Amino acid sequence: MATPLGARGTARSTTTDSHPASNSTPLILSGATVVLPTGTVQNGRVIIKGTRIAGSAPENAQITDVTGHWLIPGFVDIHNHGGGGASFTSGTADDVVRGIHTHRLHGTTTLVASTVTGDMDFLAQRAGLLSELAEQGDIAGIHFEGPFISPCRKGAHSEELLRDPDPAEVRKLIDAARGQARMVTLATELPGGLDSVRLLAEHGVIAAIGHTDATYEQTVQAIDAGATVATHLFNAMPALGHRAPGPIAALLEDERITVELINDGTHLHPAALQLAFHHKGADRVAFITDAMDAAGFGDGRYMLGPLEVEVSEGVARLVEGGSIAGSTLTLDRAFKRAVTVDRLPVEDAVAALSANPARLLGMSDSVGSLEPGRYADLVLLDADFELKGVMRRGEWVVDPQLG
């Protein structure tokens, strides 16, 4: 178990969601500003019947007035290492569920559990545990961040455990995940990198370029081989240069790439975020948390894999070396910052937090929007974009208690 070392704060109640919206009685949330893929609707309504959003209102529906609020889709996080004092890399199944629930309390209704670099046998074992949670619907799959990354850009990964991306070892992790592997982050310039990208593409697993020291030309080769995601763009990769543009230029210019951004005010300057949106467009950006155990828990000492982390004033850094070690971000904070500090249109922020990551996961037909037929996964915000309610699969995780 990845137990926080002297961590302060307490985790909120975990393990189960509560407060049913009523699976037997349809519910209409009426009067809100509703963000849909086709545009924003004033004085709109969302109809919930069972676990799904319905297209028409049954006669016996309960009507709840949410005038003055925003209704947006539940958030989809494709890169998350833990929360609530629990690690997805080393915690028990109960710990992982606690971490999942912590993020649900902050609006993340669909989550991919990310691991950090470890011994191959250990990672295969973790894949087995996490795949069980994926099979029962607690998570949307597994993201392996490491060990196939560059020692030059290792960040908060143990250098002793890094290795080149041998396709046979990549295949070992895919097999261990039993069909639940969703993404693997690789330094594609390393020996075996391009062949590993091709292998991942053949198996329907996202090949993500990250923790890389690649040149511009090497990055283009990886994209042509099938890579489709940039792991936390700008972080853990060479800076953009005017003579040697490096991976950032290649990742920004290619429409086949969706870029992850950590919008916590620590990992990125607002100008870098605007640069990404300018070049990618709102449909090729995915906000992530890259959260570690301390998210939703508090400052203190933690373990991230085998490395000790100090969290102070919400910023996580390695005790040895001081590198940023993931984040303590939750996606409700990322959303509010996007629209109040970065001044993004609400529709663009919703796309980055819901529709785009859902598309990457191949889940657009079930999550990521408030269209009929999708799961009733939604977030209710007040006029100041503060979270007031969270619904997942038609049940309130955070009950707005509006009467």
C-alpha positions as CSV (number, residue, x, y, z in Angstrom):
1,M,0.0,0.0,0.0
2,A,1.3,3.5,-0.9
3,T,0.7,5.0,2.5
4,P,1.1,8.7,2.9
5,L,4.1,9.5,5.2
6,G,2.8,11.8,7.8
7,A,0.2,13.2,5.5
8,R,-2.2,15.8,6.8
9,G,-5.9,15.9,6.1
10,T,-8.5,13.2,5.9
11,A,-10.0,11.4,3.0
12,R,-13.7,11.8,2.6
13,S,-16.0,8.7,2.7
14,T,-15.1,6.2,0.1
15,T,-15.8,2.9,-1.6
16,T,-19.4,3.4,-2.7
17,D,-21.3,6.2,-4.4
18,S,-24.6,7.2,-2.9
19,H,-27.7,9.4,-3.2
20,P,-29.6,7.8,-6.0
21,A,-31.3,10.2,-8.4
22,S,-33.9,7.4,-8.5
23,N,-33.6,4.7,-11.1
24,S,-37.3,4.0,-10.9
25,T,-38.5,7.6,-11.3
26,P,-37.1,9.6,-14.3
27,L,-35.6,13.0,-13.4
28,I,-35.6,16.2,-15.3
29,L,-32.9,18.8,-14.4
30,S,-34.5,22.0,-15.7
31,G,-33.5,25.6,-16.2
32,A,-29.7,25.3,-16.3
33,T,-27.3,26.5,-19.0
34,V,-26.5,23.2,-20.7
35,V,-23.4,22.6,-22.7
36,L,-24.0,20.2,-25.6
37,P,-21.8,19.3,-28.6
38,T,-24.0,21.4,-30.8
39,G,-23.7,24.5,-28.6
40,T,-24.8,25.9,-25.3
41,V,-28.5,26.0,-24.5
42,Q,-29.9,28.6,-22.1
43,N,-32.8,27.5,-19.8
44,G,-32.2,24.0,-21.0
45,R,-33.0,20.6,-19.5
46,V,-31.4,17.2,-19.2
47,I,-33.7,14.1,-18.8
48,I,-32.3,11.1,-16.8
49,K,-34.0,7.8,-17.1
50,G,-32.2,5.0,-15.2
51,T,-28.5,5.2,-15.9
52,R,-28.9,7.1,-19.2
53,I,-29.8,10.4,-20.6
54,A,-33.2,10.3,-22.4
55,G,-34.4,12.2,-25.4
56,S,-38.0,12.7,-24.3
57,A,-39.6,13.3,-20.9
58,P,-41.9,10.6,-19.5
59,E,-45.1,11.8,-17.9
60,N,-44.1,10.6,-14.4
61,A,-40.7,12.4,-14.3
62,Q,-39.6,14.3,-11.3
63,I,-38.6,17.9,-12.1
64,T,-35.8,19.6,-10.3
65,D,-35.1,23.3,-10.9
66,V,-31.4,24.1,-11.4
67,T,-31.8,27.6,-12.8
68,G,-28.7,29.7,-12.4
69,H,-26.4,26.6,-12.8
70,W,-24.3,25.1,-15.5
71,L,-24.8,21.4,-16.5
72,I,-21.8,19.9,-18.3
73,P,-20.7,16.3,-19.0
74,G,-18.8,14.4,-16.3
75,F,-15.1,14.7,-16.7
76,V,-12.9,12.0,-18.3
77,D,-9.3,11.7,-17.0
78,I,-7.0,9.6,-19.1
79,H,-3.9,10.2,-16.9
80,N,-4.3,9.8,-13.1
81,H,-2.0,8.0,-10.6
82,G,-4.2,8.3,-7.5
83,G,-5.9,10.4,-4.9
84,G,-7.5,10.4,-1.4
85,G,-4.2,9.1,0.0
86,A,-4.3,6.1,-2.3
87,S,-1.9,5.1,-5.1
88,F,-3.0,3.3,-8.3
89,T,0.5,2.0,-8.7
90,S,0.9,0.3,-5.3
91,G,-2.3,0.4,-3.3
92,T,-4.7,-2.5,-2.6
93,A,-7.9,-2.8,-4.6
94,D,-9.7,-1.0,-1.8
95,D,-7.1,1.8,-1.9
96,V,-7.6,2.1,-5.6
97,V,-11.4,2.4,-5.2
98,R,-10.9,5.0,-2.6
99,G,-8.8,7.0,-5.0
100,I,-11.4,6.6,-7.7
101,H,-14.1,7.9,-5.4
102,T,-12.0,10.9,-4.4
103,H,-11.9,12.0,-8.0
104,R,-15.6,11.3,-8.5
105,L,-16.3,13.7,-5.7
106,H,-14.6,16.3,-8.0
107,G,-16.5,15.5,-11.1
108,T,-14.4,12.8,-12.8
109,T,-16.9,10.2,-13.7
110,T,-14.6,8.2,-16.1
111,L,-11.0,7.6,-15.1
112,V,-8.0,5.7,-16.5
113,A,-5.7,4.5,-13.8
114,S,-2.0,5.2,-14.5
115,T,1.0,3.4,-13.2
116,V,4.5,4.7,-12.8
117,T,7.8,3.0,-13.6
118,G,8.4,-0.3,-11.9
119,D,9.9,-3.7,-12.3
120,M,8.2,-5.5,-15.2
121,D,6.9,-8.4,-13.1
122,F,5.4,-5.9,-10.6
123,L,3.8,-3.9,-13.4
124,A,2.3,-7.0,-14.9
125,Q,0.9,-7.9,-11.4
126,R,-0.6,-4.4,-11.1
127,A,-2.1,-4.8,-14.5
128,G,-3.9,-7.9,-13.3
129,L,-5.4,-6.0,-10.2
130,L,-6.4,-3.0,-12.2
131,S,-7.9,-5.0,-15.0
132,E,-10.3,-6.5,-12.5
133,L,-11.5,-3.1,-11.5
134,A,-11.8,-2.1,-15.2
135,E,-13.8,-5.3,-15.9
136,Q,-16.3,-4.4,-13.2
137,G,-16.6,-0.8,-14.5
138,D,-14.7,1.1,-11.7
139,I,-12.1,2.4,-14.2
140,A,-12.0,2.8,-17.9
141,G,-8.7,1.0,-18.3
142,I,-4.9,1.2,-17.6
143,H,-2.2,3.7,-18.7
144,F,1.4,2.5,-18.3
145,E,3.6,5.6,-17.9
146,G,7.0,4.0,-17.9
147,P,9.3,2.1,-17.7
148,F,9.9,2.7,-21.5
149,I,11.0,6.4,-21.1
150,S,14.2,8.4,-21.4
151,P,16.6,8.7,-18.5
152,C,17.3,12.2,-19.7
153,R,13.6,13.2,-19.1
154,K,12.7,10.8,-16.4
155,G,10.9,13.3,-14.1
156,A,9.6,11.5,-11.0
157,H,10.5,8.0,-12.3
158,S,13.2,5.7,-10.9
159,E,16.1,5.8,-13.3
160,E,17.3,2.3,-12.2
161,L,14.1,0.8,-13.4
162,L,13.9,2.4,-16.8
163,R,14.4,0.3,-19.9
164,D,14.2,0.5,-23.7
165,P,10.8,-0.2,-25.2
166,D,11.3,-3.8,-26.3
167,P,8.1,-4.8,-28.2
168,A,8.2,-8.2,-26.4
169,E,8.0,-6.4,-23.0
170,V,5.4,-4.0,-24.2
171,R,3.4,-7.0,-25.3
172,K,3.8,-8.5,-21.9
173,L,2.1,-5.6,-20.3
174,I,-0.7,-5.6,-22.9
175,D,-1.4,-9.2,-22.2
176,A,-1.3,-8.8,-18.5
177,A,-4.0,-6.1,-18.8
178,R,-6.4,-8.6,-20.4
179,G,-7.8,-6.2,-22.9
180,Q,-7.9,-3.2,-20.5
181,A,-4.6,-1.5,-21.6
182,R,-5.6,1.9,-23.0
183,M,-2.4,3.8,-23.3
184,V,1.4,3.4,-23.0
185,T,3.8,6.4,-22.7
186,L,7.1,5.8,-24.5
187,A,10.2,7.7,-25.4
188,T,9.9,6.6,-29.0
189,E,13.4,7.6,-30.0
190,L,14.8,4.7,-27.8
191,P,15.8,1.4,-29.4
192,G,12.6,-0.5,-30.2
193,G,10.4,2.6,-29.8
194,L,9.0,2.7,-33.3
195,D,8.3,-1.0,-33.4
196,S,6.6,-0.7,-30.1
197,V,4.4,2.1,-31.4
198,R,3.4,-0.1,-34.3
199,L,2.6,-3.0,-31.9
200,L,0.4,-0.8,-29.7
201,A,-1.4,0.6,-32.8
202,E,-2.1,-3.0,-34.0
203,H,-3.6,-3.9,-30.6
204,G,-5.8,-0.7,-30.4
205,V,-3.7,0.7,-27.5
206,I,-2.8,4.4,-27.6
207,A,0.9,5.1,-28.1
208,A,1.7,8.3,-26.3
209,I,4.9,10.2,-26.8
210,G,6.3,11.4,-23.5
211,H,9.2,11.6,-21.1
212,T,11.2,11.9,-24.3
213,D,14.4,13.4,-25.6
214,A,13.4,13.0,-29.2
215,T,14.3,15.4,-32.0
216,Y,11.7,16.9,-34.3
217,E,12.5,14.3,-37.0
218,Q,12.3,11.4,-34.6
219,T,8.9,12.6,-33.3
220,V,7.5,12.8,-36.8
221,Q,8.6,9.2,-37.4
222,A,6.8,8.1,-34.3
223,I,3.6,9.9,-35.4
224,D,3.8,8.3,-38.8
225,A,4.3,4.9,-37.0
226,G,1.0,5.4,-35.1
227,A,1.5,7.6,-32.0
228,T,-1.6,9.7,-31.3
229,V,-1.1,11.4,-27.9
230,A,1.5,13.7,-26.4
231,T,1.9,12.9,-22.7
232,H,1.6,16.1,-20.7
233,L,2.9,18.3,-23.5
234,F,5.8,20.7,-22.6
235,N,6.7,18.7,-19.5
236,A,9.4,16.0,-19.5
237,M,10.6,16.9,-23.0
238,P,13.0,19.3,-24.6
239,A,11.9,22.9,-24.8
240,L,10.8,24.4,-28.2
241,G,13.9,25.7,-30.0
242,H,14.2,27.8,-33.1
243,R,17.0,25.7,-34.7
244,A,16.2,22.4,-33.1
245,P,12.4,22.5,-32.6
246,G,12.3,19.1,-30.8
247,P,9.2,17.2,-30.2
248,I,6.9,20.1,-29.2
249,A,6.8,21.5,-32.7
250,A,6.0,18.2,-34.2
251,L,3.3,17.4,-31.7
252,L,1.6,20.7,-32.1
253,E,1.6,20.8,-35.8
254,D,0.2,17.3,-36.5
255,E,-3.6,17.0,-36.5
256,R,-3.3,13.3,-35.7
257,I,-2.0,14.1,-32.2
258,T,-4.1,15.0,-29.1
259,V,-2.0,16.8,-26.5
260,E,-2.4,16.3,-22.7
261,L,-2.2,19.5,-20.6
262,I,-1.9,19.7,-16.8
263,N,-3.8,23.0,-16.1
264,D,-2.9,23.5,-12.4
265,G,-0.9,26.7,-12.7
266,T,2.3,24.9,-11.8
267,H,3.1,22.7,-14.7
268,L,2.3,25.3,-17.4
269,H,2.4,29.0,-17.9
270,P,-0.9,30.3,-19.3
271,A,0.8,31.4,-22.5
272,A,1.9,27.8,-23.1
273,L,-1.7,26.6,-22.7
274,Q,-2.9,29.2,-25.1
275,L,-0.1,28.2,-27.6
276,A,-1.4,24.6,-27.5
277,F,-5.0,25.6,-28.1
278,H,-4.0,28.0,-30.9
279,H,-2.2,25.3,-32.8
280,K,-4.2,22.2,-31.9
281,G,-7.7,23.6,-31.8
282,A,-10.2,22.8,-29.0
283,D,-10.8,19.3,-30.4
284,R,-7.2,18.1,-29.9
285,V,-6.5,19.0,-26.3
286,A,-7.2,16.8,-23.3
287,F,-6.9,18.2,-19.8
288,I,-5.5,15.6,-17.3
289,T,-4.7,15.7,-13.7
290,D,-1.5,13.5,-13.6
291,A,-2.6,13.3,-9.9
292,M,-0.8,11.4,-7.2
293,D,-2.0,10.2,-3.8
294,A,-2.2,13.7,-2.3
295,A,-5.0,14.8,-4.6
296,G,-8.0,15.5,-2.4
297,F,-6.0,14.6,0.7
298,G,-3.4,17.1,1.8
299,D,0.2,18.2,2.2
300,G,2.8,15.8,3.6
301,R,5.2,13.0,2.6
302,Y,4.1,10.4,0.2
303,M,5.6,7.5,-1.9
304,L,5.3,7.6,-5.7
305,G,6.4,4.2,-6.7
306,P,9.8,3.8,-5.0
307,L,10.4,7.6,-4.7
308,E,9.6,9.8,-1.8
309,V,7.6,13.0,-2.5
310,E,7.0,16.1,-0.5
311,V,3.7,17.9,-1.0
312,S,3.8,21.5,0.1
313,E,1.0,24.0,-0.6
314,G,-0.5,21.5,-3.0
315,V,2.7,21.2,-5.1
316,A,4.3,17.7,-5.3
317,R,8.1,17.4,-5.7
318,L,10.6,14.6,-5.2
319,V,12.4,14.9,-1.9
320,E,15.7,14.0,-3.7
321,G,16.3,16.3,-6.6
322,G,13.1,18.5,-6.4
323,S,11.5,17.4,-9.7
324,I,7.8,18.0,-10.0
325,A,6.2,14.6,-9.1
326,G,2.8,14.6,-10.7
327,S,0.1,16.9,-9.3
328,T,-2.6,17.2,-6.6
329,L,-5.0,18.5,-9.2
330,T,-8.6,17.6,-9.6
331,L,-10.5,18.2,-12.8
332,D,-13.1,20.6,-11.3
333,R,-10.2,22.9,-10.4
334,A,-8.7,22.5,-13.9
335,F,-12.1,23.4,-15.4
336,K,-12.6,26.5,-13.3
337,R,-9.0,27.7,-14.0
338,A,-9.6,27.2,-17.7
339,V,-12.6,29.5,-17.8
340,T,-11.7,32.0,-15.2
341,V,-7.9,32.4,-15.5
342,D,-7.2,31.2,-19.0
343,R,-10.4,32.7,-20.3
344,L,-11.2,29.7,-22.5
345,P,-14.8,29.5,-23.8
346,V,-16.8,27.1,-21.6
347,E,-17.4,24.9,-24.7
348,D,-13.7,24.5,-25.3
349,A,-13.0,23.6,-21.7
350,V,-15.8,21.0,-21.8
351,A,-14.3,19.5,-24.9
352,A,-10.9,19.2,-23.3
353,L,-12.3,17.7,-20.1
354,S,-14.9,15.4,-21.5
355,A,-15.5,14.9,-25.2
356,N,-11.9,14.8,-26.4
357,P,-10.6,12.2,-23.9
358,A,-13.8,10.2,-24.4
359,R,-13.1,10.1,-28.1
360,L,-9.5,8.9,-27.5
361,L,-10.8,6.0,-25.4
362,G,-13.3,5.1,-28.0
363,M,-16.1,5.8,-25.6
364,S,-17.9,8.7,-27.3
365,D,-21.1,6.7,-27.6
366,S,-21.4,6.3,-23.9
367,V,-19.6,9.2,-22.1
368,G,-18.3,12.7,-22.8
369,S,-21.5,14.5,-23.7
370,L,-25.0,15.1,-22.5
371,E,-26.6,13.6,-25.6
372,P,-29.5,11.1,-25.4
373,G,-28.3,7.5,-25.0
374,R,-25.1,8.4,-23.1
375,Y,-24.7,7.6,-19.5
376,A,-26.1,10.1,-17.1
377,D,-22.7,11.3,-16.1
378,L,-22.8,15.1,-15.4
379,V,-21.4,17.9,-13.3
380,L,-23.6,20.7,-11.9
381,L,-21.7,24.0,-11.3
382,D,-22.9,27.3,-9.9
383,A,-22.6,30.6,-11.7
384,D,-19.0,31.0,-10.4
385,F,-18.1,27.5,-11.8
386,E,-17.9,26.0,-8.3
387,L,-18.9,22.3,-8.2
388,K,-22.3,21.7,-6.6
389,G,-23.3,18.3,-7.8
390,V,-21.9,15.2,-9.5
391,M,-24.0,12.4,-11.1
392,R,-22.6,9.1,-12.3
393,R,-24.7,6.5,-14.1
394,G,-27.9,8.3,-12.9
395,E,-26.9,8.4,-9.2
396,W,-25.7,11.5,-7.3
397,V,-22.1,11.1,-6.1
398,V,-22.3,14.7,-4.8
399,D,-25.9,15.5,-4.1
400,P,-26.7,19.2,-4.8
401,Q,-29.7,19.0,-2.4
402,L,-31.8,21.4,-4.5
403,G,-35.1,20.0,-3.3
